[in-house]
Amino acid sequence: MDIRMPVLDGLEATRRISSDARLAGVHVVILTTFELDEYVFEAIRAGASGFLVKDIEPDDLREAVRVVAAGDALLSPGVTRRLITEFAAQPARARPDLERLSVLTDREREVMALVATGLGNDEIARRLFMSPATAKTHVAGR
């Protein structure tokens, strides 16, 4: 898949392929001259399994297609280096305080896990077969 194509750009085409359940076995490799970070990140978000630059050697391209077809992911070395740099610059995630979490009931932990996914009270209530008021009580805490 190329980034810039007539009619539909490669990022949107990748997004459509990746979100179509009928194409679940299809893996997309982006092959482009545009090695911009914004394209790399968007391609990954869109579901691409590979991002390669067109100066890749033919043998390396064949191997990359095999790797991605087997279900693995692959980025060109320059992209990998920049992605690692970007990741390393992010602040470390705080580890959960397990002692503080131990006071929660199993049900409260279940509710909190759904809150962490971005669900609201009504959606949580439907998923856990409880009233919205009960979900709200669990979310509000002790």
N, C-alpha and C positions, 0 to 999 in steps of 0.2 A: 504494500500500500504506500503510495506517495502522499505527502502532506498536501501539496497543491495540485489539484486536479480540476478539470472543467466540470461544471454542473454541481458536483458535491465534493467538498474537500475531504481528504483522507481521515482527518480526525472524526468528523461526523460519520463517515462511512464505517470507521472502526467502531464507533459508539453503537451504531445500528446493528452491526454484525454481532458484537459482544452481548447486546441486550436481547437478541432474538433466540428464544429457546430452541427453535428448529436448527440453529447453527451452533449448538453447544460444543460440537467437536472441532469447530474452526478456530484456528489460532492466527492472529494477525501479526505480521512483521512490517513495521514502518521502514521503508528504504527511501531516504531523502538526501538532498544536498543541504537542507536547512537544519543545522545542528544547534538550534536555539533551545535553551533550557525550557522556555515556556512550551515549546512543541513537545519536548521529551516528557515533561510532567503531564501535559494534557493527553498525550498518547497513552501513558500509563493509566491515567484516570479513565480514559475511554475504553480500556481493556486490551490494549496491545500487549503482546507477549515478547515483542522484540522491537528494538529501535537501532537501526544501522545507518551509517552514512554511505553514500554512493561510491566513495573511493575504496570500498572494501574489495579485497581480492576475490576473484571468482570462486576459488576453492573454499575460502572462508565463508562466502555467502551460501554456498551449498551446505556447508556444515551447520551454519546458523539456521537454515531452513529445517534441517534434520533435527536439531536441538529443540526448536520451537514446536515442530510437528510431534515430537515425543512428549510434549507437555511442559517442557522447561521454559525458562525465560532467558533472554540474552540482550545485552546492550553493548554498543560499540565501546571500546576502551576509553575514549575521550569522554563519552557520556557517563560511563561508570565512574570515572574519576571525579567529574563535576557533581554527580549525584551523591557520592560519598562525602565530598566537601560540604555540600548543602546539608546533608543529614547531620554531619558532625557539628555544624554550626548551630543546630537546634538545641534549645535547653533540654537538659535531662528531665525525663518524666519522673514525677514524684511517685515513690512506691506507696501502695496503700498501707495504712497503719492497721495491721491485722488485729491488734489488741482492741482498737476502737470498733472494728467491724464485728468482733466476736460477741458484742452485746446485741446485735441484730438477730431477729428470728430468721429462720429459713425463708419465710414468706417476705419479710422486709428486704432480704438480700435479693430475692427474685424481682421484687418491685424496683429496687435500685438498679439492677442490671438493665431493666427495660427503660428506666429513666436515662441511663447512660447512652442508650441507643437513640435517644431523642423522642421517645414516645410521650404523649401527654396522658393525663389521668383517664380520659375516656378510652383511649386505645389500650392502656394497661388494664383497665377494668375488663374490657372485652377479652383480651388475651388470657387473663387469669380467672375469668368467670367470677368477678366480684362487682360490687356496685361502684360507680364512680366516686361516691363519698368514701368508701373504704380505701380505694386507691389513693385518694387525696390524703387521707389520714396517714397511710404508710409513707407517702412522699413527704408530708409535712414533718414527719419525725416524731420524736418523743418529747 
